[in-house]
């Protein structure tokens, strides 16, 4: 069982850890079994907020795991745990060398600003993320106001924001922000 977190009086920022695995041909089923095992193990750690596994395509052998924690301290507790170290040793023969060590540590909207096919080690500055997000929200807000707001007014007041969230969040996450990040990549990630 998850323990109750002891973060009641301090302000915390969630942390997202992203790992990339390139599985050796023929080891996909063993890897997926291992993925279930490590997902179960991390789910019992204090501050764990959730896990997502992404297979880049049904024919690909590339997997990405996204682990979310309440804060940096909780993520470090998992990263340094004996159970994680044991499970990482177990997966090494199943994957190409060094792939489990590719890590992204982000704290919020940064996950919207990962270029497809790239593991971004340093997110853009927050002020750039705010501007890009406002650019992404504007067309959805415009369409929402022009075509949907009258229909949604019929809903009870407490349900109206839920309707907006159900429309806005998936469109931003899966359509607009990936395209906007590609479009603005030189501004978000300037070459040094």
N, C-alpha and C positions, 0 to 999 in steps of 0.2 A: 504494500500500500504506500501511496505517496505520503510523506510526512508533511505536516503543516509548515509552511515557510515562516522563517523568523524575520521577515522584511517589513513588518507592519509600520515602523516609524521612519524608515528611510525611503527616499525617492529612488526608484529603480527603473532601469531601461531594459526591456527584453533584448535578448541576444539570440541571433540565429546563426547556427553553424551549418555549413554546407560542405559535404564531402562528395568527391567524384570517384567512382569505381569503374574500371575498364576490365570486365571479366574475361578470363581466358576461355577460348572456344571449348565447348563441351562441359563447362562448369556452371552453366546458368542455373540449373535446378539446385545444385548444392549451394550456390551463392544466395539464391532466393530463400532457401531454408535458413541460412545463416542470417540473412536480413531480418527474417521474422524473429529469430532468437535475440539479436541485438536490439531490435525495436521493443521487444518485451522487456528486456533488461533495463533499458533507459527509461521506460515508462514508470518505473518504480523510484526514480531519483527525485529528490527534493527540487522543486523549481522547474521540473520538466513541464512544458506547455503543449507539446505535441511533436509528432514526427510525420514527415511525408517522404515517400519514395517515388522517384520518377524514373521510368525507363525511357530512354530517348526515343525509341520506337520498338515495335514488337519484334523486329528482326535484329535490332542492335544489341550489343553486349555492354552498353554503357548505362550506368545507373547513377543517379544523384540522390543523396539523402539530405533532407533538411530537418534539422533538430532545433527546436525552439526552447529557450529557457527563460526563466523570470529575470535573471541578471547574469553578469559575468562570473560572479562567485559560484553560482549553481552550475554554469556551463563548465567551469574549471573543475569542479568536484567530479563531474561525469568524465571529463577528458583524462583526469588523473586517477580514475578509479581502477582497482585491480580487475574488476569484471570486464571493463572495456579493454584493458590491455590484453587480457586473456583472449577475448573475442577477436581483437585485431590480429593477434598471432595466428588464430584459427583461420582467418580469411586470406592471409598472405599467399598460400599456395593456389588460391582460386582466382587471383587478380594479377594484372600486370604490375610490375615493380613500381613502388612509390606512389601509386595513385591514391591509396587511402590517406596519404598525408596532405593532400591538397585541401586546404581549409579556407573558408571565408567566414569571418566573424563580423556580423552586421547587427545594427541595433534599431531597425525600423523600416522606413520606406526604401532603404537601400536595396531590398530584394526586387523592387520594381526596376532598379537601374542596373541590372546585370545584363550585359550584352549576350545574346544567344550564342552558345558555343564558347564562351569565355568565363573563366572563374576570376572575378574581379577581386583583387586583394585589398584595394583601397577604394571605398565608395567616393562618389563626388561630394563636394562640400554641401552641407545641408541647404544653404541658400539657393544653390543651383537646383537641388531636388525640389524645393518649394516652388520655384518658378516653373520647372518642367511639369510638376503635378498640376499647377494652376492651368497651364496650357492644355494639359490632357483633360481636365475636368470641364473646361469652358464649353467645348462643343456638345458634350453630353448634357450639361446644364441647360444649354440653349435649346436643344431638342426636347428635353424634359419640360421646360417652360412652355415651349410652343405647342407641343402635341399631347402631353400627358398630364400636366398639372390639373386641368379641369376634371379629368376622370378620377384622379387621386383625391381631389377635394371631397369626394363622396365617402371616402374612408374615414373612420374615426381618427381623431387627432393623433393618438398614440401609434397608429399603424402607418401614417403617412411617411415618417422618416424611414421605416422599415422598407416600404416600397421603393424609395429612392436608393437606399443601400443595396437592395436586391438588384437594381438596375445598374447602378454606378460601379460597384466593386468588381463584378465579373468583367464588365466591359473594359474598365481601366486595367485590371490585372492581366487579362488574356489578349486584348486587342490593342488598346491605345498605348499603354506604357511600353510594351516591347517595341512597337513601331517607332514611338517617339524617342525612345532611348537610342535606337539605331540612327534615326534622323539627326539627333543632337549629340551623337557620340564624340565628335571632335570638340564640342564645347564642354560636355560633361567630363570627358577624359582627355584633356589636351596633352599632346606629345611634349616630353620634356627636352 
